[in-house]
């Protein structure tokens, strides 16, 4: 899941900020496609398809050497935030780069815009990826734990008397061998495995005592294996 992105904290400029800077420096400036008759193209590289946008920033209407910016976006978009907005994202990114190429915008914070960074960050964090870094559709068991399974685990924790985070994580590690930072970091398959371990304990006459015995046995087994 992608983290909340704050442009002010990213260290990169918004394209809108660059446009404001450019208008101050070049009041007659114009942003337009490099080739108005063909503002974008669809390119295929290997098995991947991209929308490529070429933008130009003319400092004046008759600028003989406009700043040129090129940007591309995977098509279809690889995250919920870019899907169905691929062309607009490519266009906006190309605008930002064209402004920098014309020395019409500040580059102290880098050529990449906050839009570029936000998009790439979402691609990295949204789901599993193949060896080339492209998002892939996870197998059913590899999907992040569902809300339904989280609710079921929460009910089991309550029945077993598990309240503290450390206590819960210790139980997960002891019974399943999994080491996670939180229950929500489990996959569906891992959550189901944990539920199957906890279910008979939660249904026993004394759930808390049953859990304590199970943990002792699990830890004893670990010590035996280590020896």
ABEGO torsion letter per residue (X at the ends): XBBBBBAAAAGBBBAAAAAAAAAAABAABBBBBABAABABBBBBBEABBBBBBBBBBBABAABABBBBBBBBBBOBBABAAABGAAAAAAAAAAAAAAAAAAGABBAAAEABBAAAAAAAAAAAABEBBBAAGBBBBBBAAABBBBAAAAAAAAAAAAAAGBABAAAAAAAAAAAAGBBBABAAABBAAAAAAAAAAAAAAAABABAAAAAAAAAAAAAAAAAAAAX
